[in-house]
Amino acid sequence: MTPMPPSTPQRLLIATDFSAASTLAGQRAAQIARQSQGQLRLQHVMNNNLLEDLRAWMVPGQPWQERVHQQAKAALKAQASQLQESAGSMAPIETRLTDGPPVQMITEAAREWPADLLVVGARGDNPLHHLLIGTTAERLLSKADRPLLVVRSEPEGDYRRVLLPMDFSPWSEIAIPLARAMAPGAHLVLMHSFSIPFEEKLRFAGVDDDTLSHYRERARQGARDHLNALVDRHSLQHQDFTLSLTEGDAAAHVLRVALERECDLIVIGKHGRQAAEELLLGSVTRHVLAEAHCDVLVSTHRT
């Protein structure tokens, strides 16, 4: 099913584990909320497995679990106050503390509110509260049914240059209006990595280099035509975008182009063209999420 075009996010859910990465995520979410005059909700999940591990080390009969919850509530309140102060004039930031499996609790909370955007840090660096960010971010994405922003960099103003990897699937195309909603003043870099279909088999069959070069140029021109069609379909103005064509490994080229073009955000589809990827996080998306130097926004379809 083709995803519906997104609008500017009005309800932003920040998943926090009280790490420095979560602080950056909160700062970026607050900046976005200021632009859209939206609402922020800060949520922390007490992992049941962590509580069980702590139980083994605690003296029986002591109210340690209540103290842990009180500490978490205090940390939530402090983080919300810091965000409120940095965000300036905007609606009060709500806080939520829940117990349970982090991925399940966050996705359910996003659905019930409902949130327009999930915001998380790229990693969690507090071992006591290593509940969500980092190793389980991919699992969160596999369950999420709304856009998810993974924040890696400290916000330095609005996003200025956004990379949009295109494979010409509905999932990649929805990234264009999503990027324009999230970064209305940014320059867009639309890129595609093309390849010659069955090139290795053609070489094995004895196809000569001149013929392969002809096929390569056809693939390049076809990709350029597709990109230009996207530009026309979304009414992009010439000064607002740049096209980038590469050949070969898409994931590696996405990371390279993002660095070379000094992009501060990559907007990428959750899935690729293959139907089998509907149940999984796309391999290119997974690689970009793990290795990108900048923030990554993953477009997802709301069920």
Secondary structure, 3 states (H helix, E strand, C coil): CCCCCCCCCCEEEEECCCCHHHHHHHHHHHHHHHHHCCEEEEEEEECHHHHHHHHCCCCCCCCHHHHHHHHHHHHHHHHHHHHHHHHCCCCCCEEEEEECCHHHHHHHHHHHCCCCEEEEECCCCCHHHCCCCCCCHHHHHHHCCCCEEEECCCCCCCCCEEEEECCCCHHHHCHHHHHHHHCCCCEEEEEEEECCCCHHHHHHCCCCHHHHHHHHHHHHHHHHHHHHHHHHHCCCCHHHEEEEEEECCHHHHHHHHHHHCCCCEEEEECCCCCHHHHHCCCHHHHHHHHHCCCEEEEECCCC
